[in-house]
Amino acid sequence: MFHRVFLVWVLMALVSVASIAAGEESQKVFGFHGPLVSRWLTNVSWPSPWEYQKAGLGGDVRITVEADPQNPHQRVLRLRAVRASFVLYQDLRSRPFAADRYPQLSWRWKALTLPRGGNANYDSTNDQVLQVYLAFRRSDGYDVIGYVWDNPAREGDKDVIHRTYNSLIFGRVELYTLVLRRGTAEDWLTETRNVVEDHDKYFKGSHPHVVAIGIWCDSDHTSSVAEGLIGPLTFSQPPAKP
């Protein structure tokens, strides 16, 4: 899934206007309070300033903004892909921010329906219900970290998957996919990652400046259904150590 949609994502970003993350100076919050927008010839709407892109012509996509059940003043996304693959993204290349200034990334999510037979370890079944991706610019391409919610593991499956793609337009793309969760969940689960530590662990050729973020939902490879809920992405300083 990723190699095809990533190229579409970057291509659309080349002609889009960069978005500004809402939030105080101490943090950057990428939420879903913006007015709903849509595009000609699509039956999908999504919250601005996010942008939307779907891979291919088939399948069905639904994006719904809902009140957070734990905080009615907050908004979350319900994402549903039926034999489809799509991304909501924000291009930040004209306003990149240093990850070491906001090293802690946190969000909440909940998997409702897993794509049948999806598995991040194999290109032919590379569907996941929810995925968060960060892109870092490198002189000859992009470095990308993906945090994904995958199906239950099979024997031999890895929780860290490395892929490399080459393109005349975008250069070399180095992707590390980190499987954080597996299976469905009855409750919302919270993730907290140190982006700088993750970046430095896997990449050496780029500076840890975030130039794009994306939220995926897909089920096209497995011709199935994927549905999940996800809250805002918050970049902040970690709590001070006592």
C-alpha positions, 0 to 999 in steps of 0.5 A: 500500500504505502509505496503507491500512496506515498508517491501520491501523497508527496505529489499532491503536497507539491501543489498544496498550500502548507497547513499550520498546526493549531496549538500553544507554543509549548506544543503542536496539536493536529486536530480535527476542528476545522470546517469540513471540505470536499473536492470536485467529483468526490463524495467524501468530506474531511476537516480542514486544513487536512488534505485527502487523497485516495489511491485508485478508483475502486472501493468506498471511503467514509470519513466522519468527525465525531465528539470524543466520548471521553472529552465532548469538546474534543474531536476524533476521526472515524475512518472506514475503507471498503476495498480502498486505501486513503490518507489524510495528510498535512504538508509542512515543508514550508513550515517544518518543525524541529522534532527535538523541540517537540519530541513527544508524539501522543495520540489515542486510537481504537481499532473497530474492524481489521482488514481481513488477512492484512499483514504489514510484513507482506506487500500483497497483504499490506493493509492496516486499519490505522496508520500514522506516518511522519516524513523527514526531508533528506538531501536525496529523498525522504525518511519516513516512520510509520506507526501502525495498528496491524492484525494479530501476528503470525509466526515469523512476523516482525514488528519493525519492517524496513522498505526502500523505494526509489523514484526519479521524482522523489529520490530514495524513500527509506521507510520504517514501519513500527507495529504498535498494536495488533487485533481489535480493542474494546477501549481507546488506547494511548500511544506516546513516542519519542520521535527523536529517539525513533528517528535517530535509531533508524536514520542517519542521513536526515535532520529530524525536522518533520515536513509532513504527517499522514493518517492512513486507513486501507483495505485494498490489497485484501479486498476487505473492510477496515474501520477505526477511530483516532484522536488528534496528534500532539507533539510536545515537550516530555514532562520534566524529570523530577 
